[in-house]
């Protein structure tokens, strides 16, 4: 049995909408082992995206404990969280979030700008990620020159290019 990649204890998160307080997560307990593939399913508004944002270090919990890849995310400040995300998490967002003026290769290379790799190493890693998703031949095309499915594969390549410990995908086929 492998160590828990995600360990959530009594996690709570609320949002303010106008004068209303929305409790999206209420004392959630959850554990997911490393090396697994998990799907969160539920109706719209049930907290799936909120949980992914918390686990990915994009948001802070209001209460509870959140351990991801051995790190207590609640104990990290903004800068520490950004560094942790860069080293540990790949994101595939609901929308593709590709930069339209950059090529597929340049979009995939973006997360590598936060690493000590040289320019040629970054390009090599990005090309390998594009090869993995079957788009090496489209490396120099901009998002507007790609189909929706190809754009999503570029987004997937971007999420795996840093070889993260954890890949979080929020409705990765929603726009297809």
Backbone as a chain_set.jsonl record, in Angstrom:
{"seq": "XXXXXXXXXXXXXXXXXXXXXXXXXXXXXXXXXXXXXXXXXXXXXXXXXXXXXXXXXXXXXXXXXXXXXXXXXXXXXXXXXXXXXXXXXXXXXXXXXXXXXXXXXXXXXXXXXXXXXXXXXXXXXXXXXXXXXXXXXXXXXXXXXXXXXXXXXXXXXXXXXXXXXXXXXXXXXXXX", "coords": {"N": [[0.856, -1.178, 0.0], [0.613, 2.159, -0.933], [1.812, 5.397, 0.165], [-0.373, 8.025, 1.271], [-1.261, 10.321, -1.181], [-2.931, 12.433, -1.161], [-4.345, 13.778, 1.657], [-6.943, 14.623, 3.51], [-8.465, 16.236, 6.155], [-11.271, 17.018, 7.962], [-11.848, 19.252, 6.35], [-12.854, 22.476, 5.434], [-14.533, 24.93, 3.488], [-15.665, 28.098, 2.654], [-17.497, 30.539, 0.77], [-18.157, 33.941, 0.03], [-20.984, 35.38, -1.249], [-22.31, 38.147, -2.28], [-24.348, 39.119, 0.32], [-24.551, 36.63, 1.297], [-23.345, 33.62, 2.783], [-21.714, 30.921, 1.498], [-21.31, 27.611, 2.184], [-19.202, 25.488, 0.926], [-17.531, 23.221, 1.172], [-17.71, 21.061, 3.904], [-16.27, 20.07, 6.628], [-14.843, 17.918, 5.373], [-13.52, 14.681, 4.933], [-10.976, 12.839, 3.427], [-8.972, 10.556, 1.645], [-6.42, 9.756, -0.616], [-4.459, 7.5, -2.321], [-1.061, 7.543, -3.557], [-0.177, 7.145, -7.006], [-2.606, 6.373, -7.982], [-5.679, 6.647, -9.892], [-8.244, 8.852, -9.837], [-11.661, 9.877, -9.802], [-13.739, 12.603, -9.304], [-17.088, 12.941, -8.796], [-20.227, 14.515, -9.195], [-23.083, 16.695, -8.777], [-23.368, 19.916, -10.428], [-21.944, 22.596, -8.66], [-21.385, 21.224, -6.348], [-18.903, 21.252, -5.15], [-16.634, 20.17, -6.355], [-14.712, 21.485, -8.074], [-13.814, 23.39, -6.262], [-12.577, 21.719, -4.349], [-10.507, 20.641, -5.954], [-9.087, 23.009, -6.493], [-8.186, 23.618, -3.918], [-6.622, 21.34, -3.263], [-4.727, 21.583, -5.252], [-3.394, 23.802, -4.416], [-4.258, 26.327, -5.176], [-6.026, 27.749, -3.76], [-6.874, 28.594, -0.355], [-7.809, 26.627, 2.48], [-10.568, 27.194, 4.763], [-10.695, 25.927, 7.157], [-9.451, 22.983, 8.809], [-7.284, 20.203, 7.853], [-4.911, 19.835, 5.283], [-3.044, 17.827, 3.537], [-0.813, 17.308, 0.972], [1.06, 15.43, -1.212], [2.857, 15.035, 0.845], [3.099, 17.537, 2.014], [1.98, 20.113, 4.169], [-0.402, 22.069, 3.15], [-1.851, 24.149, 4.22], [-0.087, 25.444, 5.875], [1.595, 26.922, 4.326], [2.715, 30.001, 2.886], [1.776, 32.437, 0.341], [3.944, 32.668, -1.585], [5.47, 30.377, -1.005], [3.583, 28.446, -1.553], [3.231, 28.822, -4.32], [5.762, 28.016, -5.264], [5.697, 25.349, -4.406], [3.526, 24.366, -5.937], [4.608, 24.642, -8.534], [6.581, 22.695, -8.502], [5.189, 20.329, -7.998], [2.552, 19.961, -9.081], [0.439, 19.472, -11.875], [-1.88, 21.076, -13.952], [-4.994, 20.674, -15.596], [-7.267, 22.619, -16.863], [-10.818, 23.555, -16.891], [-11.406, 25.185, -19.138], [-9.194, 25.597, -21.927], [-7.099, 27.37, -21.454], [-4.913, 28.245, -22.954], [-2.37, 30.328, -24.317], [-3.13, 32.496, -26.801], [-1.35, 33.757, -28.645], [0.94, 32.318, -28.591], [2.763, 29.445, -29.735], [1.911, 25.908, -29.813], [4.103, 24.51, -28.781], [5.405, 26.578, -27.363], [3.42, 27.201, -25.46], [3.38, 24.813, -24.007], [5.912, 24.862, -22.981], [5.863, 26.873, -21.074], [5.429, 26.211, -18.147], [7.951, 25.273, -17.587], [9.6, 27.411, -17.438], [9.938, 28.108, -14.856], [11.824, 26.463, -13.881], [15.241, 25.226, -13.415], [16.164, 24.489, -15.924], [17.9, 24.646, -19.068], [17.348, 26.623, -22.07], [17.358, 24.937, -24.351], [16.973, 22.465, -23.141], [14.437, 22.85, -22.034], [12.913, 23.06, -24.378], [13.308, 20.501, -25.431], [12.07, 18.875, -23.448], [9.443, 19.854, -23.645], [8.788, 19.17, -26.305], [8.872, 16.409, -26.059], [6.677, 15.988, -24.331], [4.632, 16.883, -26.018], [4.865, 14.927, -27.989], [4.027, 12.709, -26.511], [1.285, 13.177, -26.337], [0.578, 12.995, -28.933], [1.007, 15.198, -30.665], [3.329, 16.28, -31.779], [3.776, 17.003, -34.408], [2.299, 19.299, -34.641], [3.48, 21.282, -33.248], [4.31, 23.893, -33.841], [2.069, 25.329, -34.322], [-0.437, 27.748, -33.598], [-2.945, 28.12, -30.976], [-5.409, 28.872, -32.247], [-5.192, 27.597, -34.647], [-5.644, 25.007, -34.2], [-7.724, 22.129, -33.546], [-10.463, 21.767, -31.183], [-10.055, 19.42, -29.667], [-7.33, 19.013, -30.115], [-6.3, 21.325, -28.913], [-6.95, 20.752, -26.269], [-5.318, 18.554, -25.842], [-2.828, 19.799, -26.016], [-3.019, 21.298, -23.693], [-3.012, 19.208, -21.855], [-0.459, 18.166, -22.337], [1.032, 20.355, -21.445], [0.406, 20.166, -18.734], [1.762, 17.907, -17.91], [4.431, 18.261, -18.487], [6.37, 19.002, -16.611], [6.75, 16.744, -15.207], [5.022, 16.183, -12.924], [4.103, 15.314, -9.512], [1.444, 15.075, -9.14], [-1.45, 15.272, -11.094], [-4.06, 17.363, -11.815], [-7.232, 17.452, -13.111], [-9.804, 19.348, -14.222], [-12.836, 18.756, -15.288], [-11.854, 17.764, -17.895], [-12.751, 17.085, -20.448], [-14.812, 18.755, -20.942], [-15.096, 20.927, -22.779], [-15.043, 19.7, -25.186]], "CA": [[0.0, 0.0, 0.0], [1.45, 3.343, -1.005], [1.517, 6.53, 1.046], [-1.432, 8.904, 0.773], [-0.847, 11.504, -1.942], [-3.842, 13.475, -0.674], [-4.936, 13.427, 2.946], [-7.784, 15.756, 3.892], [-9.16, 15.988, 7.42], [-12.187, 18.072, 8.437], [-11.612, 20.4, 5.486], [-14.015, 23.334, 5.194], [-14.314, 26.113, 2.649], [-16.853, 28.903, 2.4], [-17.35, 31.703, -0.091], [-19.109, 35.025, 0.258], [-21.632, 35.856, -2.475], [-23.164, 39.222, -1.781], [-24.465, 39.001, 1.77], [-24.759, 35.217, 1.608], [-22.178, 32.779, 2.985], [-21.908, 29.59, 0.917], [-20.403, 26.592, 2.699], [-19.036, 24.563, -0.195], [-17.018, 21.993, 1.79], [-18.032, 21.112, 5.33], [-15.585, 19.016, 7.399], [-14.596, 16.809, 4.463], [-12.421, 13.741, 5.161], [-10.701, 12.151, 2.168], [-7.591, 10.107, 1.487], [-6.16, 9.135, -1.915], [-3.098, 6.981, -2.389], [-0.245, 7.881, -4.71], [-0.184, 6.174, -8.09], [-3.965, 6.036, -8.37], [-6.47, 7.5, -10.777], [-9.488, 9.082, -9.127], [-12.618, 10.788, -10.424], [-14.727, 13.206, -8.416], [-18.318, 13.129, -9.553], [-21.32, 15.099, -8.444], [-23.781, 17.751, -9.52], [-22.78, 21.251, -10.488], [-22.049, 23.325, -7.399], [-21.194, 20.352, -5.184], [-17.6, 21.474, -4.541], [-15.547, 19.451, -7.03], [-13.677, 22.439, -8.486], [-13.26, 23.96, -5.022], [-11.642, 20.741, -3.79], [-9.325, 20.603, -6.82], [-8.323, 24.24, -6.263], [-7.526, 23.496, -2.611], [-5.6, 20.294, -3.371], [-3.68, 22.102, -6.126], [-2.749, 24.966, -3.827], [-4.718, 27.57, -5.786], [-6.874, 28.401, -2.775], [-6.602, 28.169, 1.019], [-8.999, 26.195, 3.221], [-10.954, 27.991, 5.932], [-10.474, 25.12, 8.351], [-9.108, 21.597, 8.549], [-5.919, 19.871, 7.472], [-4.771, 19.49, 3.875], [-1.707, 17.327, 3.227], [-0.711, 16.86, -0.413], [2.439, 15.053, -1.54], [3.662, 15.16, 2.058], [3.217, 18.938, 2.443], [0.804, 20.725, 4.787], [-0.622, 23.263, 2.335], [-2.374, 25.213, 5.061], [1.021, 26.104, 6.57], [2.426, 27.634, 3.359], [2.255, 31.321, 2.449], [1.565, 32.524, -1.103], [5.16, 32.367, -2.341], [5.812, 28.967, -0.787], [2.577, 27.663, -2.267], [3.547, 28.918, -5.745], [6.918, 27.138, -5.494], [5.238, 23.965, -4.232], [2.725, 24.04, -7.123], [5.495, 24.512, -9.695], [7.334, 21.446, -8.374], [4.399, 19.136, -7.695], [1.206, 19.84, -9.632], [0.084, 19.83, -13.239], [-3.306, 21.384, -14.027], [-5.757, 20.719, -16.839], [-8.43, 23.394, -16.455], [-12.042, 23.367, -17.673], [-11.072, 25.784, -20.426], [-7.833, 25.173, -22.257], [-6.159, 28.345, -20.88], [-3.717, 28.401, -23.773], [-2.128, 31.711, -24.714], [-3.372, 32.431, -28.244], [-0.248, 34.247, -29.49], [2.055, 31.374, -28.484], [2.585, 28.152, -30.396], [1.691, 24.784, -28.91], [5.379, 24.268, -28.103], [5.64, 27.656, -26.39], [2.457, 27.025, -24.378], [3.815, 23.677, -23.188], [7.176, 25.244, -22.354], [5.652, 27.865, -20.008], [5.724, 25.787, -16.767], [9.38, 24.987, -17.445], [10.327, 28.661, -17.197], [10.169, 28.179, -13.412], [12.808, 25.435, -13.534], [16.612, 25.611, -13.782], [16.544, 23.913, -17.217], [18.333, 25.571, -20.126], [16.37, 26.786, -23.139], [17.31, 23.741, -25.196], [16.37, 21.393, -22.339], [13.002, 23.131, -21.954], [12.326, 22.702, -25.67], [13.343, 19.038, -25.533], [11.029, 18.354, -22.562], [8.141, 20.232, -24.197], [8.558, 18.342, -27.495], [8.564, 15.054, -25.591], [5.3, 16.011, -23.833], [3.758, 16.947, -27.197], [4.907, 13.596, -28.6], [3.202, 11.813, -25.691], [-0.141, 13.395, -26.629], [0.393, 12.846, -30.377], [0.943, 16.492, -31.333], [4.648, 16.811, -32.13], [3.677, 17.597, -35.743], [1.552, 20.559, -34.543], [4.212, 22.063, -32.245], [4.49, 25.296, -34.222], [0.758, 25.902, -34.606], [-1.057, 28.5, -32.517], [-4.223, 27.512, -30.59], [-6.449, 29.129, -33.245], [-4.97, 26.713, -35.789], [-5.849, 23.642, -33.704], [-9.1, 21.767, -33.193], [-10.689, 21.755, -29.743], [-9.394, 18.242, -29.104], [-5.895, 19.253, -30.136], [-6.012, 22.305, -27.873], [-7.001, 20.08, -24.965], [-4.106, 17.723, -25.728], [-1.743, 20.722, -25.686], [-3.186, 21.601, -22.266], [-2.566, 18.01, -21.125], [1.013, 18.142, -22.45], [1.53, 21.389, -20.53], [0.233, 19.718, -17.347], [2.684, 16.808, -17.574], [5.786, 18.564, -18.948], [7.304, 19.106, -15.481], [6.72, 15.444, -14.532], [4.519, 16.464, -11.578], [3.653, 14.205, -8.663], [-0.012, 15.079, -9.141], [-2.114, 15.97, -12.188], [-5.452, 17.661, -11.497], [-7.973, 17.786, -14.328], [-11.163, 19.813, -13.914], [-13.675, 18.521, -16.471], [-10.925, 17.888, -19.031], [-13.421, 16.903, -21.735], [-15.99, 19.613, -20.921], [-15.192, 21.793, -23.95], [-14.882, 18.906, -26.411]], "C": [[0.897, 1.235, 0.0], [0.95, 4.429, -0.056], [0.435, 7.41, 0.427], [-0.818, 10.102, 0.043], [-1.66, 12.705, -1.466], [-4.469, 12.982, 0.61], [-5.637, 14.671, 3.492], [-8.541, 15.391, 5.155], [-9.956, 17.219, 7.829], [-12.02, 19.383, 7.666], [-12.912, 21.162, 5.242], [-13.608, 24.522, 4.338], [-15.652, 26.801, 2.418], [-16.487, 30.045, 1.463], [-18.44, 32.7, 0.261], [-19.68, 35.422, -1.095], [-22.665, 36.887, -2.058], [-23.178, 39.155, -0.265], [-24.611, 37.561, 2.234], [-23.428, 34.484, 1.769], [-22.513, 31.385, 2.457], [-20.873, 28.633, 1.477], [-20.324, 25.5, 1.633], [-18.518, 23.21, 0.289], [-17.204, 22.12, 3.289], [-17.443, 19.898, 6.037], [-15.37, 17.744, 6.573], [-13.384, 15.994, 4.915], [-12.23, 12.939, 3.882], [-9.242, 11.743, 2.142], [-7.465, 9.4, 0.141], [-4.698, 8.735, -1.974], [-2.383, 7.477, -3.635], [-0.336, 6.788, -5.753], [-1.57, 5.807, -8.569], [-4.553, 7.026, -9.349], [-7.826, 7.636, -10.121], [-10.354, 10.056, -9.9], [-13.568, 11.286, -9.343], [-15.97, 13.476, -9.248], [-19.387, 13.694, -8.633], [-21.955, 16.205, -9.248], [-23.012, 19.06, -9.506], [-22.996, 21.957, -9.154], [-21.801, 22.49, -6.161], [-19.806, 20.453, -4.565], [-16.429, 20.79, -5.206], [-14.4, 20.39, -7.408], [-13.027, 23.079, -7.27], [-12.244, 23.009, -4.418], [-10.375, 20.657, -4.637], [-8.459, 21.838, -6.621], [-7.59, 24.21, -4.931], [-6.371, 22.499, -2.686], [-4.431, 20.769, -4.234], [-2.994, 23.342, -5.592], [-3.122, 26.282, -4.474], [-5.576, 28.39, -4.82], [-6.511, 27.855, -1.401], [-7.883, 27.695, 1.693], [-9.304, 27.159, 4.361], [-10.611, 27.255, 7.217], [-10.103, 23.705, 7.922], [-7.657, 21.435, 8.119], [-5.89, 19.367, 6.038], [-3.32, 19.119, 3.601], [-1.716, 16.782, 1.808], [0.756, 16.625, -0.723], [3.363, 15.313, -0.349], [3.789, 16.57, 2.604], [1.892, 19.414, 3.036], [0.551, 22.05, 4.081], [-1.154, 24.435, 3.145], [-1.285, 26.004, 5.764], [1.891, 26.945, 5.632], [1.842, 29.003, 3.035], [2.177, 31.321, 0.918], [2.774, 32.15, -1.936], [5.575, 30.913, -2.212], [4.857, 28.064, -1.55], [2.844, 27.676, -3.77], [4.729, 28.011, -6.093], [6.52, 25.675, -5.393], [4.45, 23.516, -5.46], [3.622, 23.772, -8.327], [6.246, 23.184, -9.676], [6.461, 20.197, -8.372], [3.113, 18.92, -8.475], [1.15, 20.256, -11.094], [-1.42, 20.021, -13.295], [-3.817, 21.263, -15.453], [-7.07, 21.378, -16.437], [-9.63, 23.11, -17.347], [-11.893, 23.967, -19.063], [-9.63, 25.426, -20.719], [-6.771, 26.08, -21.641], [-4.841, 28.414, -21.642], [-3.592, 29.873, -24.152], [-2.161, 31.757, -26.239], [-2.215, 32.882, -29.133], [0.983, 33.342, -29.429], [1.734, 30.099, -29.245], [2.298, 27.08, -29.347], [2.966, 24.513, -28.097], [5.644, 25.328, -27.03], [4.671, 27.565, -25.211], [2.883, 25.892, -23.435], [5.085, 24.015, -22.417], [6.972, 26.148, -21.13], [5.952, 27.366, -18.592], [7.216, 25.528, -16.526], [10.211, 26.247, -17.222], [10.65, 28.833, -15.711], [11.194, 27.151, -12.934], [14.211, 25.907, -13.926], [17.068, 25.055, -15.137], [16.992, 25.003, -18.192], [17.231, 25.662, -21.178], [16.242, 25.545, -24.006], [16.7, 22.559, -24.44], [14.862, 21.592, -22.212], [12.31, 22.716, -23.259], [12.261, 21.183, -25.836], [12.235, 18.409, -24.678], [9.642, 18.633, -23.132], [7.814, 19.403, -25.441], [8.207, 16.908, -27.092], [7.123, 14.978, -25.091], [4.312, 16.083, -24.999], [3.732, 15.61, -27.937], [4.001, 12.627, -27.838], [1.714, 11.958, -25.98], [-0.415, 13.391, -28.136], [0.334, 14.146, -31.147], [2.296, 17.087, -31.693], [4.603, 17.506, -33.489], [2.932, 18.928, -35.755], [2.238, 21.539, -33.584], [4.273, 23.552, -32.58], [3.186, 25.972, -34.652], [0.239, 26.641, -33.369], [-2.413, 27.869, -32.183], [-5.341, 27.713, -31.608], [-6.335, 28.252, -34.48], [-5.181, 25.246, -35.423], [-7.333, 23.388, -33.466], [-9.245, 21.812, -31.671], [-10.001, 20.585, -29.06], [-7.88, 18.402, -29.071], [-5.492, 20.278, -29.085], [-5.997, 21.639, -26.494], [-5.78, 19.18, -24.782], [-2.874, 18.584, -25.463], [-1.811, 21.06, -24.198], [-2.734, 20.417, -21.408], [-1.04, 17.915, -21.175], [1.631, 19.161, -21.507], [1.439, 20.924, -19.072], [1.232, 18.638, -16.944], [4.148, 17.123, -17.865], [6.796, 18.634, -17.805], [7.414, 17.792, -14.711], [6.231, 15.608, -13.088], [4.136, 15.194, -10.824], [2.15, 14.008, -8.803], [-0.518, 15.868, -10.347], [-3.578, 16.123, -11.809], [-6.151, 18.12, -12.757], [-9.411, 18.126, -13.94], [-11.995, 19.765, -15.184], [-12.859, 18.623, -17.749], [-11.574, 17.676, -20.387], [-14.64, 17.817, -21.864], [-16.167, 20.47, -22.166], [-15.067, 21.019, -25.266], [-16.235, 18.463, -26.941]], "O": [[1.814, 1.353, 0.812], [-0.172, 4.38, 0.448], [0.341, 7.524, -0.795], [0.035, 10.803, 0.586], [-1.161, 13.826, -1.379], [-5.055, 11.9, 0.652], [-4.99, 15.643, 3.883], [-9.188, 14.345, 5.213], [-9.408, 18.305, 8.017], [-12.047, 20.47, 8.242], [-13.935, 20.574, 4.891], [-12.499, 25.046, 4.446], [-16.637, 26.168, 2.038], [-15.331, 30.459, 1.376], [-19.514, 32.327, 0.732], [-18.923, 35.767, -2.002], [-23.739, 36.556, -1.555], [-22.12, 39.135, 0.364], [-24.775, 37.301, 3.426], [-22.496, 34.697, 0.992], [-23.467, 30.75, 2.907], [-19.676, 28.825, 1.265], [-21.246, 24.703, 1.463], [-19.014, 22.168, -0.139], [-16.894, 23.156, 3.878], [-18.045, 18.825, 6.045], [-15.676, 16.639, 7.022], [-12.34, 16.56, 5.241], [-13.193, 12.42, 3.316], [-8.373, 12.501, 2.572], [-8.29, 8.555, -0.207], [-3.809, 9.545, -1.707], [-3.016, 7.793, -4.643], [-0.551, 5.623, -5.417], [-1.703, 4.997, -9.487], [-3.997, 8.096, -9.598], [-8.493, 6.632, -9.87], [-9.847, 10.954, -10.573], [-14.124, 10.504, -8.572], [-15.911, 14.154, -10.274], [-19.434, 13.382, -7.443], [-21.429, 16.611, -10.285], [-22.126, 19.276, -8.679], [-24.09, 21.921, -8.59], [-21.98, 22.971, -5.042], [-19.545, 19.807, -3.55], [-15.321, 20.824, -4.671], [-13.243, 20.112, -7.093], [-11.813, 23.288, -7.253], [-11.161, 23.435, -4.016], [-9.275, 20.606, -4.087], [-7.233, 21.736, -6.583], [-6.478, 24.728, -4.829], [-5.268, 22.787, -2.222], [-3.282, 20.406, -3.982], [-2.102, 23.883, -6.245], [-2.388, 27.262, -4.344], [-5.817, 29.577, -5.042], [-5.913, 26.785, -1.29], [-8.938, 28.298, 1.5], [-8.416, 27.85, 4.861], [-10.282, 27.868, 8.232], [-10.407, 23.285, 6.806], [-6.905, 22.406, 8.035], [-6.738, 18.574, 5.629], [-2.467, 19.994, 3.45], [-2.516, 15.909, 1.472], [1.593, 17.505, -0.525], [4.501, 15.753, -0.515], [4.521, 16.785, 3.571], [0.823, 19.156, 2.485], [1.212, 23.046, 4.376], [-0.928, 25.591, 2.787], [-1.53, 27.126, 6.208], [2.823, 27.609, 6.087], [0.626, 29.154, 2.921], [2.48, 30.313, 0.279], [2.649, 31.392, -2.898], [5.984, 30.287, -3.19], [5.26, 27.05, -2.119], [2.698, 26.646, -4.429], [4.698, 27.315, -7.108], [6.954, 24.852, -6.2], [4.669, 22.418, -5.971], [3.425, 22.798, -9.053], [6.516, 22.611, -10.733], [6.94, 19.114, -8.708], [2.62, 17.793, -8.53], [1.738, 21.262, -11.493], [-2.165, 19.211, -12.744], [-3.159, 21.694, -16.399], [-7.892, 20.768, -15.752], [-9.497, 22.51, -18.414], [-12.221, 23.32, -20.058], [-8.913, 24.987, -19.82], [-5.669, 25.625, -21.336], [-3.782, 28.616, -21.048], [-4.594, 30.575, -24.289], [-1.328, 31.137, -26.899], [-2.111, 32.427, -30.272], [1.961, 33.577, -30.14], [0.571, 29.722, -29.38], [2.428, 27.319, -28.147], [2.91, 24.313, -26.883], [6.059, 25.0, -25.919], [5.064, 27.826, -24.074], [2.757, 26.008, -22.216], [5.302, 23.504, -21.318], [7.825, 26.181, -20.243], [6.683, 28.048, -17.874], [7.679, 25.563, -15.386], [11.385, 26.166, -16.86], [11.532, 29.612, -15.351], [11.407, 26.988, -11.733], [14.357, 26.871, -14.678], [18.252, 25.145, -15.462], [16.516, 26.137, -18.137], [16.291, 24.866, -21.171], [15.132, 25.144, -24.357], [15.992, 21.743, -25.03], [14.096, 20.63, -22.274], [11.248, 22.093, -23.235], [11.265, 20.65, -26.326], [11.537, 17.507, -25.14], [8.769, 17.766, -23.109], [6.671, 18.978, -25.61], [7.352, 16.273, -27.709], [6.417, 14.015, -25.389], [3.274, 15.422, -24.975], [2.69, 15.207, -28.453], [3.293, 11.823, -28.445], [0.962, 10.988, -25.884], [-1.513, 13.742, -28.567], [-0.321, 14.21, -32.187], [2.394, 18.297, -31.894], [5.312, 18.49, -33.704], [2.929, 19.619, -36.773], [1.626, 22.52, -33.16], [4.286, 24.385, -31.673], [3.197, 27.04, -35.263], [0.453, 26.205, -32.238], [-2.977, 27.156, -33.013], [-6.148, 26.806, -31.812], [-7.272, 28.169, -35.273], [-4.929, 24.354, -36.232], [-8.1, 24.318, -33.215], [-8.246, 21.886, -30.955], [-9.423, 20.747, -27.985], [-7.224, 17.98, -28.119], [-4.458, 20.125, -28.435], [-5.137, 21.93, -25.662], [-5.266, 19.062, -23.67], [-1.964, 18.149, -24.757], [-0.785, 21.105, -23.521], [-2.137, 20.612, -20.349], [-0.403, 17.616, -20.164], [2.63, 18.878, -20.845], [2.305, 21.257, -18.264], [1.517, 18.472, -15.758], [5.024, 16.328, -17.523], [7.975, 18.348, -18.017], [8.088, 17.728, -13.684], [6.925, 15.228, -12.145], [3.88, 14.148, -11.42], [1.641, 12.904, -8.607], [-0.075, 16.99, -10.595], [-4.258, 15.139, -11.517], [-5.712, 19.072, -13.403], [-10.135, 17.292, -13.397], [-11.873, 20.631, -16.051], [-13.136, 19.472, -18.597], [-10.99, 18.06, -21.4], [-15.422, 17.667, -22.802], [-17.303, 20.716, -22.573], [-14.994, 21.622, -26.337], [-16.304, 17.784, -27.965]]}, "num_chains": 1, "name": "protein.A"}
